[in-house]
Amino acid sequence: MSEKARFRDFRGNGRGPLLGKALLLCLSIVFSGCAQNRTPEPSIEFTKIPLVGEGGPDKLDTIEGRVVGAGPGGRIVLYARWGTWWVQPLADQPFTRIQENSRWRSSTHFGTEYAALLVDSEYRPLARLDTLPSEGPGIFAVAITKGRPIFWQTGWFLLGAAIALVLVATMLFRVKMNRATQQLSLRLEERLAERTRVAEELHDTLLQDFLSVSMQLHMADDQLDDDSPAKPLVTRALEMMAGCDCCGNSKTTASVNRR
């Protein structure tokens, strides 16, 4: 049987597609195993960050984190920044052990920033640095974080304080406006009472004067003869005074209130 005939027979029996699928499955398993065996790049993560504070020998806090991809003999070197970078927790104890669960925990003095270096067993850190080293020989990963702000420096506290300040200012403004309104109303009432008092005093004075003049005119009218030329004038004056006496109270009060 020729080669072409055998190939036709192989395809006709359905063995070709099955062989292709099996080959693809094997390749997938191989690539998957390679991906799983690939070592992840080393990295450091902080899980507990100390507060921002002034550095000093007597001020300590706890710093924690975890690492990914730490090789055998890998250790953590911590630094705290206060002006310059200082190794933590002590110059003669610069290394922090990585636990079996890839976590690490240590003490540190306060600072504005904190740094963690993943190094090998041969690395010898300096006690003081102006600039942190970057990844290179003996240093697998470097992580830097700012110190955790004190609660009154946090955004939510500042926002709450601003809202409280606005509310207090609004309340003070309303109280001030209410007091101003009350004072204005009191002044208006006092002015109205003063005007009423002045109107009543004027009315009483004018009424007394009118009554006195009216009595004098009545006496003069009684003493004049009926054919006296002054008789009509005195009578007219009495009639005018009677009209003023009847409406003097309302007119005088209205005149004073318009002032």
C-alpha positions as CSV (number, residue, x, y, z in Angstrom):
1,M,0.0,0.0,0.0
2,S,1.3,3.4,-1.0
3,E,1.9,6.2,1.5
4,K,-1.0,8.3,0.2
5,A,-3.3,5.3,0.6
6,R,-2.1,4.8,4.2
7,F,-2.7,8.5,5.0
8,R,-6.2,8.3,3.5
9,D,-6.9,5.2,5.6
10,F,-5.5,6.9,8.7
11,R,-7.8,10.0,8.2
12,G,-10.7,7.8,7.2
13,N,-10.4,5.9,10.5
14,G,-10.7,9.2,12.5
15,R,-7.3,8.8,14.1
16,G,-5.9,12.1,12.8
17,P,-8.1,14.5,14.8
18,L,-7.7,12.4,17.9
19,L,-3.9,12.6,17.7
20,G,-4.1,16.4,17.1
21,K,-6.2,16.9,20.2
22,A,-4.0,14.7,22.3
23,L,-0.9,16.7,21.2
24,L,-2.6,20.0,22.1
25,L,-3.6,18.6,25.5
26,C,0.0,17.6,26.2
27,L,1.3,21.0,25.2
28,S,-1.2,22.7,27.5
29,I,-0.2,20.6,30.4
30,V,3.5,21.3,29.8
31,F,3.0,25.1,29.6
32,S,0.7,25.1,32.6
33,G,3.4,23.3,34.7
34,C,6.0,25.8,33.6
35,A,3.8,28.7,34.6
36,Q,3.1,27.2,38.0
37,N,6.8,26.5,38.6
38,R,7.8,30.0,37.6
39,T,9.1,32.0,40.7
40,P,7.2,35.3,41.3
41,E,9.1,38.5,41.3
42,P,10.2,39.5,44.9
43,S,8.0,42.2,46.4
44,I,7.2,43.7,49.8
45,E,3.9,44.8,51.2
46,F,3.2,46.7,54.4
47,T,0.3,45.5,56.5
48,K,0.7,47.8,59.6
49,I,2.3,51.2,59.2
50,P,3.4,53.3,62.2
51,L,2.3,56.8,62.9
52,V,4.1,59.9,61.6
53,G,6.2,61.2,64.5
54,E,9.4,62.8,65.5
55,G,12.2,60.3,65.8
56,G,13.8,59.6,69.1
57,P,15.4,56.8,71.1
58,D,12.4,56.3,73.4
59,K,9.6,56.3,70.9
60,L,8.8,52.9,69.3
61,D,6.0,51.4,67.3
62,T,5.2,48.2,65.5
63,I,5.6,47.7,61.8
64,E,4.4,44.6,59.9
65,G,4.2,43.3,56.4
66,R,4.7,40.3,54.1
67,V,6.9,39.4,51.2
68,V,6.4,37.5,47.9
69,G,9.1,35.6,46.2
70,A,11.6,35.6,49.1
71,G,14.4,33.1,48.4
72,P,16.3,31.0,51.0
73,G,18.2,33.2,53.4
74,G,16.2,36.2,52.5
75,R,15.8,38.8,55.3
76,I,14.2,42.2,55.8
77,V,16.1,45.4,56.6
78,L,14.0,48.3,57.9
79,Y,14.7,52.0,57.7
80,A,12.8,55.0,59.2
81,R,13.3,58.5,57.9
82,W,13.7,61.5,60.1
83,G,15.8,63.9,58.1
84,T,18.0,60.9,57.0
85,W,17.3,57.2,56.9
86,W,18.1,55.2,60.1
87,V,18.2,51.4,60.2
88,Q,15.7,49.8,62.5
89,P,15.2,48.7,65.2
90,L,18.8,49.1,66.2
91,A,22.1,49.6,64.5
92,D,23.4,46.3,65.9
93,Q,20.1,44.5,65.1
94,P,19.4,45.5,61.5
95,F,17.7,42.3,60.3
96,T,14.1,41.2,60.6
97,R,13.3,37.5,60.2
98,I,10.8,36.4,57.6
99,Q,8.4,33.9,59.1
100,E,7.2,30.7,57.4
101,N,4.0,32.3,56.3
102,S,6.0,35.0,54.5
103,R,5.1,37.6,57.1
104,W,7.5,39.8,59.1
105,R,7.1,41.9,62.1
106,S,9.5,44.3,64.0
107,S,9.8,47.4,66.1
108,T,10.8,50.8,64.7
109,H,11.4,54.3,65.8
110,F,9.1,57.0,64.5
111,G,9.7,58.9,61.3
112,T,8.0,60.5,58.4
113,E,8.6,57.6,56.0
114,Y,9.4,53.9,56.4
115,A,11.2,51.6,54.1
116,A,11.7,47.8,53.9
117,L,14.5,46.0,51.9
118,L,14.4,42.4,51.0
119,V,18.1,41.3,51.0
120,D,20.1,38.1,51.0
121,S,22.1,36.7,53.9
122,E,25.4,38.4,52.7
123,Y,24.0,42.0,52.7
124,R,25.4,44.3,55.3
125,P,23.2,47.4,55.8
126,L,24.6,50.8,56.8
127,A,23.2,52.3,60.0
128,R,22.5,55.7,58.3
129,L,21.7,56.6,54.7
130,D,21.0,59.8,52.9
131,T,19.5,57.9,50.0
132,L,18.0,54.5,50.0
133,P,19.7,51.9,47.7
134,S,17.8,50.5,44.7
135,E,17.3,46.9,43.6
136,G,20.6,45.3,42.7
137,P,23.2,42.9,44.0
138,G,22.1,41.6,47.4
139,I,18.8,43.6,47.3
140,F,15.8,41.8,45.7
141,A,13.0,44.4,46.5
142,V,12.6,47.8,48.0
143,A,9.3,49.2,49.4
144,I,8.7,52.7,50.8
145,T,5.6,54.1,52.5
146,K,4.6,57.3,54.2
147,G,3.9,57.2,57.9
148,R,0.3,56.9,59.0
149,P,-1.1,60.3,59.9
150,I,-2.4,61.1,63.4
151,F,-6.2,61.1,63.5
152,W,-6.5,64.9,63.5
153,Q,-4.4,65.0,60.3
154,T,-6.6,62.5,58.4
155,G,-8.9,63.6,55.6
156,W,-12.1,62.5,57.3
157,F,-11.2,64.4,60.5
158,L,-10.4,67.6,58.5
159,L,-13.6,67.2,56.5
160,G,-15.7,66.7,59.7
161,A,-14.0,69.7,61.3
162,A,-14.8,71.9,58.2
163,I,-18.4,70.8,58.3
164,A,-18.7,71.4,62.0
165,L,-17.1,74.9,61.5
166,V,-19.7,75.7,58.8
167,L,-22.5,74.5,61.0
168,V,-21.3,76.6,64.0
169,A,-20.8,79.7,61.8
170,T,-24.4,79.2,60.4
171,M,-25.8,78.9,63.9
172,L,-23.9,81.9,65.2
173,F,-25.1,83.9,62.2
174,R,-28.7,82.9,62.8
175,V,-28.4,83.8,66.5
176,K,-26.9,87.2,65.6
177,M,-29.7,87.9,63.1
178,N,-32.4,86.9,65.7
179,R,-30.8,89.2,68.3
180,A,-30.6,92.0,65.7
181,T,-34.3,91.5,64.8
182,Q,-35.4,91.5,68.4
183,Q,-33.4,94.7,69.1
184,L,-34.9,96.4,66.1
185,S,-38.4,95.3,67.1
186,L,-37.8,96.6,70.7
187,R,-36.5,99.9,69.4
188,L,-39.6,100.3,67.1
189,E,-41.9,99.5,70.1
190,E,-40.0,102.1,72.2
191,R,-40.3,104.8,69.6
192,L,-43.9,104.0,69.1
193,A,-44.6,104.2,72.8
194,E,-42.6,107.5,73.0
195,R,-44.6,109.0,70.1
196,T,-47.9,107.9,71.8
197,R,-46.8,109.5,75.1
198,V,-45.9,112.8,73.4
199,A,-49.1,112.8,71.4
200,E,-51.1,112.3,74.6
201,E,-49.2,115.1,76.4
202,L,-49.8,117.4,73.5
203,H,-53.4,116.5,73.4
204,D,-53.8,117.2,77.1
205,T,-52.0,120.5,76.9
206,L,-54.0,121.6,73.8
207,L,-57.2,120.5,75.3
208,Q,-56.6,122.5,78.5
209,D,-55.7,125.6,76.4
210,F,-58.8,125.1,74.2
211,L,-61.0,124.7,77.3
212,S,-59.5,127.8,78.9
213,V,-60.0,129.9,75.7
214,S,-63.5,128.4,75.2
215,M,-64.5,129.5,78.8
216,Q,-63.1,132.9,78.2
217,L,-65.0,133.3,75.0
218,H,-68.2,132.0,76.5
219,M,-67.9,134.6,79.3
220,A,-67.3,137.3,76.7
221,D,-70.2,136.1,74.6
222,D,-72.5,136.3,77.6
223,Q,-71.4,139.8,78.4
224,L,-71.8,141.2,74.9
225,D,-75.1,142.7,73.8
226,D,-77.0,141.0,71.0
227,D,-76.5,144.0,68.7
228,S,-72.8,144.3,69.4
229,P,-70.6,144.1,66.3
230,A,-68.3,141.7,68.1
231,K,-71.1,139.2,68.8
232,P,-70.9,137.4,65.4
233,L,-67.1,137.1,65.6
234,V,-67.2,135.6,69.1
235,T,-69.9,133.1,68.1
236,R,-67.9,132.0,65.0
237,A,-64.8,131.5,67.2
238,L,-66.8,129.4,69.6
239,E,-68.1,127.2,66.7
240,M,-64.6,126.7,65.4
241,M,-63.3,125.8,68.8
242,A,-66.1,123.3,69.3
243,G,-65.1,121.6,66.0
244,C,-61.4,121.5,67.0
245,D,-62.2,120.1,70.5
246,C,-64.2,117.3,69.0
247,C,-61.4,116.0,66.7
248,G,-58.4,117.3,68.4
249,N,-57.3,113.9,69.9
250,S,-57.2,111.9,66.7
251,K,-55.6,114.7,64.7
252,T,-52.9,115.4,67.2
253,T,-52.0,111.7,67.6
254,A,-51.8,111.2,63.8
255,S,-49.6,114.3,63.4
256,V,-47.1,113.1,66.0
257,N,-46.9,109.5,64.6
258,R,-46.1,110.8,61.2
259,R,-42.9,112.4,62.5
